[in-house]
Amino acid sequence: MMRASARALLVWVVPPLAFGLLLVLFFPFRYRIEFDTDEGINAIKAMLVLRGYHLYSDIWSDQPPFFTYLLASWFRLFGLSLTAGRGLVLLLSMGVVGFAAAYLRKAWGALAAAFGVLSLLLLPYYARLSVSLMIGLPSIALAMASFYFLHEWHARRGMTNLILSALLLGLSILTKGFSVVLAPIWFCGIVLTVARSRGEGPPGWRRWLGPALWIGILALLALIAVAGVIGPQHLDEIIGVHLQSVQSDAFDLDPTHRTLESYLVESLPIFILALVGVWQSIRHRQWTALYLGGWVVLGYVMLKAAHPTWYHHQLFLTVPAAVLAAIAVAAAVDDLRRPSAGGRRALPTALAVACLGLYLWFLALRVPGTVDGLEARLPNFTGPRPGEEAERQLVALMADHAAQTHWVFTDRPIFAFLAGLPIPPNLAVITQKRMATGGLTQDEIRQTLEAYAPEMILNTRFDLPAVRAYMQTRNFTRIDETLKYRLYFRRPP
């Protein structure tokens, strides 16, 4: 019994730990200033929360609150460090790997778990987003954990598993709203399971306590978030800007904006294999895999309707598809390696060969780029790499003037965060979506600048006349010598 327990613990620990060590040792993130502008936005919001400002009432935010408060608590423990924040995201990404591997091992065997881990690592942007201070992957991690405990409930009917599934899905939704599409899938599966299991468990209405408890926990979390954290009067910050962006054509007119399909095409073999994985789950009556199929389908519908689409959105579809694809590839390898009992195969030989061909296609697409993203010379134990000298100069200059600066305005908040300087809370989140939808006007920017009177200005992303007008009436001097940026400081009179 002890050996079995130790072996089970080893299987739980090894895949996520190996994945985490691979990125810690060989993926160059520790000295990187910024992978995405969202990193700075998430970091500065957490820093302002630590300094006593409140989300929504003080800090404008178009995202749910959970990750910001989690990150603020993490910073309280480990300090205001970008590496520490990225470490939190990496731990959550390791959770994706761990829960996906645990589900595959229990439901489909160790080979499927191995292919699942490999497929996740090779997904486009998965390694990079595993060490980027962004909210998409943390939300997916919580959703995958919710799915795992839902699978455990199907296997053992323990109420604890159902409660954990509801709590984790609720926290996933409160991290990034796209996970809300999973709630009807999960709930329908729970209700159908209870309806089909007549004669099992408590009699009468009591057998519906599980579904009622599950939906009740989600409703309670939503009520706590809206009434206790966000405030009904601030819901428009989260909902309104996203609805307006769907109706805006500003992103369609941007030649650099890409479609959802253009991001997904590199994972096309995984999606085809996922179809085979769904077929396998139906044949073997492993119904919980259908939750993942529903996740991919409804997730695609939701992202297709949403606007705009960014590169990090694709993981919401590719992660569950990779788990399903692992089922198909493992079945193909098993069938070609040895026939099942009685000489019958789970997959027709031609389909098994096709599955392996598709997976080799995926490997050919993804292995070169993934390997190129790694650095064999242990980059996280060396100093900064060339290419960000201008950015480091800005951070150093801002830190040099920090003692004379109460507030800084910038549309690249990562620089303010690294220098330990606050941004006026209403201007901490300046995004393309907020600007394109009119969620932030020039008058609002001007009024906020007049109220906070920032002594330092770094404007890099957007053309903001209100900022230029503010600087023209005050004694601002450029203090940097970079070619890419303009950093201004207001000398005291």
Buried (B, 14 or more C-beta within 10 A) or exposed (E): EEEEEEEEEEBBEEBBBEBBEBBBBBBBBBBBBBBBBBBBBBBBBBBBBBEEBBBBEBBBBBBBBBBBBBBBBBBEEEEBBBBBBBBBBBBBBBBBBBBBBBBBBBBBBEBBBBBBBBBBBBBBBBBBBBBBBBBBBBBBBBBBBBBBBBBBBBEEBEEEBBBBBBBBBBBBBBBBBBBBBBBEBBBEBBBEBBEEEEEEEEEEEEBBBBBEBBBEBBEEBBEEBBEEBBBEEBEBBBEEBBEBBEEBEBBEEEEEBBEBEEBBEBBBBBBBBBBBBBBBBEEBEBBBBBBBBBBBBBBBEBBEEBBBBBBBBBBBBBBBBBBBBBBBBBBBBBBBEEEEEEEEBBBEEEBBBBBBEBBEBBBEBBEEEBEEBBBEEEBBEEEBEEEBEBBBBBBEBBBEBBEEBEBBBBBBBBBBBBBEBBBBBBBBBBBBBBBBBEBBEEEBBBEBBEEBEBBBBBBBEBEBEBBEEBBEEBEBEEBBEBEEBEBBBBEEE
